[in-house]
Amino acid sequence: MKDIFDPPQIPPAALNVLIIGGGASGVLMAVHLLRQPAPVKVTLIEGRGAMGAGIAYATTDPEHLLNTRVHNMSAFPEDPLHFHRWLIQRPEHAKESDQGFVRRSTYGAYLGAIMAQFENDPRLTRVFQEVVKLEETDLDLQVQLADGRRISGDRAILATGHVTPDQSREWPLVGAWQSLDAPPPQSRIVIVGSGLSMVDQVLTILRSGHQGPILSVSRRGLLPRDHAKTTPMLIEDRDLPLGTSVSTLLQWARRLAVAAERQGGTWRDAVDGIRPHVRRIWRSLPQTERARFLRHVATWWDVHRHRIPPQSQARLNNAILTGQLTIRKAAFQTAIARPEGGYYAFVRPFRSQEVESITAGRVIDCRGIRRDPEQHASPLVADLLARGAARIDPLRIGLDVDDRGRLLRRDGSVNARVYTIGPASRAAFWEITAIPDIREQVAQLAQDLATVASPATV
Ligand SMILES: Cc1cc2nc3c(=O)[nH]c(=O)nc-3n(C[C@H](O)[C@H](O)[C@H](O)COP(=O)(O)OP(=O)(O)OC[C@H]3O[C@@H](n4cnc5c(N)ncnc54)[C@H](O)[C@@H]3O)c2cc1C
């Protein structure tokens, strides 16, 4: 790794871009920028793990598969087979390429590999430190690292990803992404949540040979649906119900699902047809309707939209059939440690006023990644909010940003030098968590920044 104070050989007038966060979004952003025929300098700063890993691809469990097919996971929207080609050129992954859904760790390796192509490129500097401050001066932007060093740039891109809880504040719950020793093999494991991270946990627990019961509790008890062959419906822009109510949207989606089934397909064709339009639909919704969507429809949409590979579904179904896994509709209240060891999880079953206590060897927090961005703010975000350099969006799902992903200050003014990408920009776009959406967003932003870097040539 180069030292950040060792100036690279780059054109003196290059646009100096700081990317904060080296998960999938940050890596894709860096690569797309460096492919631009424009004078840019990129500093990619990652605070926790390997470049490209983030929370999705850091897993080493071979049971944790991508929930998106290989042909939708290319880093480059204009070259959809790029990831597939990368797989088949590598004997260690070639077998996986036939399966449609490869290991998430393999995707992490792919992101690492496309980043490695720029390893000796003097325009790229990689820094492994947490950014704790981002400040504006009249001339430039300054980031402060956790070790006290400062780096300046012309533009900053927040690729800080999902809001994840500080798990130490959730004790005795164990985090979905925390690695710990196995619980006693016969003990009951309670999982709070029934979404994708619950599926990950169950697969890991089953693979470890755990023999005790597994109980998943969630308010709605909805499980992610499985992937099957789809032919996404073609939906024209002019047919989108923009600026309408959630109930009208739901009726529209149901009509499309019925139409898909009449044509011999499934509801998946409708969901996958709607998906590319979600960002536009979301932006057109009045605030009250966005709030209604989050309250009543988001969970339902998520289980249909973020589907699991058939092989994961088969393992889950088998565990349900053998009685090892139970899915229960109940509201989790709290958990406490038992003096004699293990824990009590307190839940209130659906339509009941009574709270039940359940003994468990472990209680795992799989309530997902939608957390209050202020309550769970990182030092960087907390500082931006405290200084009024950023604000939380009215629905409290992320930093408030405009329709180009640029940060809004507390007074509502746009900071035209600070952008957000990926899940960090979800308040404006909602559906911006998966690679097919992120790669398009970063490709567009790379082009925009290239235009800034060399307005006459690009
Ligand atoms: C379990 C899971 C599975 C998924 N599976 C798929 C899938 O199969 N297909 C798909 O398309 N999408 C999937 N996703 C969606 C996923 O959100 C995106 O694919 C992508 O990983 C988002 O990357 P990100 O870089 O924006 O966020 P993150 O992965 O959250 O990464 C953000 C990075 O920023 C760093 N960071 C944060 N703050 C700072 C700071 N102040 N200073 C320095 N660094 C900082 C963090 O350390 C982290 O590495 C999955 C998501 C999850 C959670």
The ligand as a Tripos MOL2 file, in Angstrom:
@<TRIPOS>MOLECULE
LIG
   53    58     1     0     0
SMALL
NO_CHARGES

@<TRIPOS>ATOM
      1 C1        -26.0880   -9.8700    3.9590 C.3       1 LIG1
      2 C2        -26.2700   -9.1440    2.6650 C.ar      1 LIG1
      3 C3        -26.3060   -9.8360    1.4650 C.ar      1 LIG1
      4 C4        -26.4520   -9.1730    0.2550 C.ar      1 LIG1
      5 N1        -26.4830   -9.8760   -0.9000 N.ar      1 LIG1
      6 C5        -26.5850   -9.2140   -2.0830 C.ar      1 LIG1
      7 C6        -26.5990   -9.9120   -3.3330 C.ar      1 LIG1
      8 O1        -26.5360  -11.1160   -3.3720 O.2       1 LIG1
      9 N2        -26.6970   -9.1950   -4.4680 N.ar      1 LIG1
     10 C7        -26.7820   -7.8190   -4.4690 C.ar      1 LIG1
     11 O2        -26.8660   -7.2150   -5.5410 O.2       1 LIG1
     12 N3        -26.7950   -7.1480   -3.3070 N.ar      1 LIG1
     13 C8        -26.7060   -7.8020   -2.1320 C.ar      1 LIG1
     14 N4        -26.7160   -7.1150   -0.9600 N.ar      1 LIG1
     15 C9        -26.8790   -5.6770   -1.0410 C.3       1 LIG1
     16 C10       -25.6170   -4.9200   -0.6790 C.3       1 LIG1
     17 O3        -26.1140   -3.8640    0.0610 O.3       1 LIG1
     18 C11       -24.8620   -4.3450   -1.8360 C.3       1 LIG1
     19 O4        -24.5950   -5.3510   -2.7720 O.3       1 LIG1
     20 C12       -23.5250   -3.7180   -1.4350 C.3       1 LIG1
     21 O5        -22.7730   -4.6670   -0.7350 O.3       1 LIG1
     22 C13       -23.6090   -2.4280   -0.6540 C.3       1 LIG1
     23 O6        -22.2890   -2.0110   -0.4730 O.3       1 LIG1
     24 P1        -21.8620   -0.6680    0.2540 P.3       1 LIG1
     25 O7        -20.4240   -0.5250   -0.0240 O.co2     1 LIG1
     26 O8        -22.7340    0.4520   -0.1710 O.co2     1 LIG1
     27 O9        -22.1760   -0.9100    1.7680 O.3       1 LIG1
     28 P2        -21.4300   -1.7910    2.8990 P.3       1 LIG1
     29 O10       -21.2990   -3.1830    2.4670 O.co2     1 LIG1
     30 O11       -22.1880   -1.5150    4.1500 O.co2     1 LIG1
     31 O12       -19.9870   -1.1550    2.9780 O.3       1 LIG1
     32 C14       -19.7230    0.1200    3.4660 C.3       1 LIG1
     33 C15       -18.2670    0.2080    3.7970 C.3       1 LIG1
     34 O13       -17.9640    1.5210    4.2230 O.3       1 LIG1
     35 C16       -17.0760    1.4570    5.3150 C.3       1 LIG1
     36 N5        -17.2510    2.6760    6.0910 N.ar      1 LIG1
     37 C17       -18.3970    3.1330    6.6630 C.ar      1 LIG1
     38 N6        -18.1620    4.2990    7.2830 N.ar      1 LIG1
     39 C18       -16.8430    4.5810    7.0960 C.ar      1 LIG1
     40 C19       -16.0010    5.6430    7.5210 C.ar      1 LIG1
     41 N7        -16.4680    6.6530    8.2570 N.pl3     1 LIG1
     42 N8        -14.6940    5.6290    7.1680 N.ar      1 LIG1
     43 C20       -14.1860    4.6200    6.3990 C.ar      1 LIG1
     44 N9        -14.9480    3.5780    5.9860 N.ar      1 LIG1
     45 C21       -16.2580    3.5540    6.3360 C.ar      1 LIG1
     46 C22       -17.4580    0.1900    6.0690 C.3       1 LIG1
     47 O14       -16.3710   -0.2880    6.8350 O.3       1 LIG1
     48 C23       -17.8500   -0.7390    4.9230 C.3       1 LIG1
     49 O15       -16.7800   -1.5380    4.4910 O.3       1 LIG1
     50 C24       -26.5920   -7.7630    0.2550 C.ar      1 LIG1
     51 C25       -26.5680   -7.0680    1.4650 C.ar      1 LIG1
     52 C26       -26.4030   -7.7380    2.6530 C.ar      1 LIG1
     53 C27       -26.3890   -6.9720    3.9270 C.3       1 LIG1
@<TRIPOS>BOND
     1     1     2 1
     2     2     3 ar
     3     2    52 ar
     4     3     4 ar
     5     4     5 ar
     6     4    50 ar
     7     5     6 ar
     8     6     7 ar
     9     6    13 1
    10     7     8 2
    11     7     9 ar
    12     9    10 ar
    13    10    11 2
    14    10    12 ar
    15    12    13 ar
    16    13    14 ar
    17    14    15 1
    18    14    50 ar
    19    15    16 1
    20    16    17 1
    21    16    18 1
    22    18    19 1
    23    18    20 1
    24    20    21 1
    25    20    22 1
    26    22    23 1
    27    23    24 1
    28    24    25 2
    29    24    26 1
    30    24    27 1
    31    27    28 1
    32    28    29 2
    33    28    30 1
    34    28    31 1
    35    31    32 1
    36    32    33 1
    37    33    34 1
    38    33    48 1
    39    34    35 1
    40    35    36 1
    41    35    46 1
    42    36    37 ar
    43    36    45 ar
    44    37    38 ar
    45    38    39 ar
    46    39    40 ar
    47    39    45 ar
    48    40    41 1
    49    40    42 ar
    50    42    43 ar
    51    43    44 ar
    52    44    45 ar
    53    46    47 1
    54    46    48 1
    55    48    49 1
    56    50    51 ar
    57    51    52 ar
    58    52    53 1
@<TRIPOS>SUBSTRUCTURE
     1 LIG1         1 GROUP 0 **** ****
